[in-house]
Amino acid sequence: MGKKGFVRNNVNQFAVLYRFLDLLIIQVCLLLAAQLYGIPLTMHYYLIGLIACVAFLFSAEMLWLYRSWRAGSMKEILFVASMSHLLMISVVVGWMFISKTSDDFSRFVISFWFSMSWVISCTWRAAFRYFLFRIRKNGFNTRSVAIIGANETAGELNKEILNTPETGYNVLGVYDDRAPERIVVPKGLELQGRINELYDDVNSGKVDMVFISLPMTANRRIEQILRVLGDTPAQVHLVPNFFVYNLLHSRICNVGELQTVSVFDSPMKGAMNFLKRVEDIILASAILSVIAIPMLFIAAAIKLTSRGPVIFKQNRYGMDGKKIKVWKFRSMTVTEDGDTVTQATKNDSRLTPIGGFLRRTSLDELPQFINVLQGTMSVVGPRPHAVAHNEMYRKKVEYYMLRHRIKPGITGWAQVNGWRGETDTLDKMQMRINYDLEYIKNWSLWLDFKIVVFTFFKGFVGNNVY
């Protein structure tokens, strides 16, 4: 079969050129900024130019800026590019502060350099993206695609291609060797013929790419197809049928020279975990500085209107299913934390005089920003449930425990989409879990940013919050 470890992660074939262009922009912008202000470039400026280039490359690699963006959105591309520049700026400014050389630089030159390099970097990406989209829309730089196997996987693949026209993929149809009465062609696809007819279409230049969507049990048939396609100019991709299942941030991994595909994994690995932690510390610190005084007034109101502690600490599951203590302002006359925890309902008799207001407006959850600083929670993530609820729903909702692949959050994708508050039916909990898993699969700093913004507009209140 050849050398082990033959699978490679998807990268942009022009990534080297893109890196060179980004570094050139940084250096040229520094030169232009200095010339516009009439400042001679000393050794100090050359040094920070070098530091900026190294910092930008490191940041861009961490954020996967140079991956293939054929199916990525414009907003995400610009956000990742902007974050790379922000990290670069932080490193340069930090070096100036630590080395005590900030007085050696013109503030105008540095500010203009940072701004101009950021604008040009985002502009060329947007312009190039628009150029590729237009030419692909007009039939240039496209790839004709054939799919082997008329099944659910083929239907999902075709749907994804149709939803991302900027990829430039045009699906011709599916090829299948089964008897016509056994074939159910997925919606939106056409049956082009048998697989031996595909070989002729590939050799004639009608087909550029082939996606094999046969089930894993057909490994011998897949091997036969690969042997024949290996003698053609077509690009060939395997789409194993387990990708129609609920994979969680799957990725290619290595065990020595043997490659595996992780099925239920966490996006918080290495640099991503570090960036998420930095995001949490910055957001939690900024928000706590604003809400500290209101929290004192809430604490005083709780103490004056009901007996009991101001802060209620409840056991909940955190990352990897480990128990954590989640802080909340006490909103009830009871502090349930055992094997049975009853969810709050409308006109619940257990609510304190101000408890209903605190819960409806989510003010009872403000102390959880302290949990974020402690490192047991994130600002954005799946909401943590009481341990008793976890034990109940994990037996009833598929993939329920996968939501613990990342830290629980104060707000989340489910909450801003309207799935917060009482889950009095199994369907409501299922919808919440669906959104939680969608968040983990698609996690990015850009998605966190959107959720934080949406939370201010529609995430604090809800119709089912009591």
PyMOL commands that set and color helices and strands:
alter all, ss='L'
color gray80, all
select helices_A, chain A and resi 15-37+43-62+74-99+102-104+107-137+152-163+165-167+180-182+195-203+216-229+241-244+271-305+319-321+355-360+363-365+368-374+387-393+400-405+413-416+426-441+445-459
alter helices_A, ss='H'
color red, helices_A
select strands_A, chain A and resi 143-148+169-175+191-193+209-212+235-238+251-255+258-262+311-317+323-329+378-380+409-411
alter strands_A, ss='S'
color yellow, strands_A
deselect
rebuild
show_as cartoon
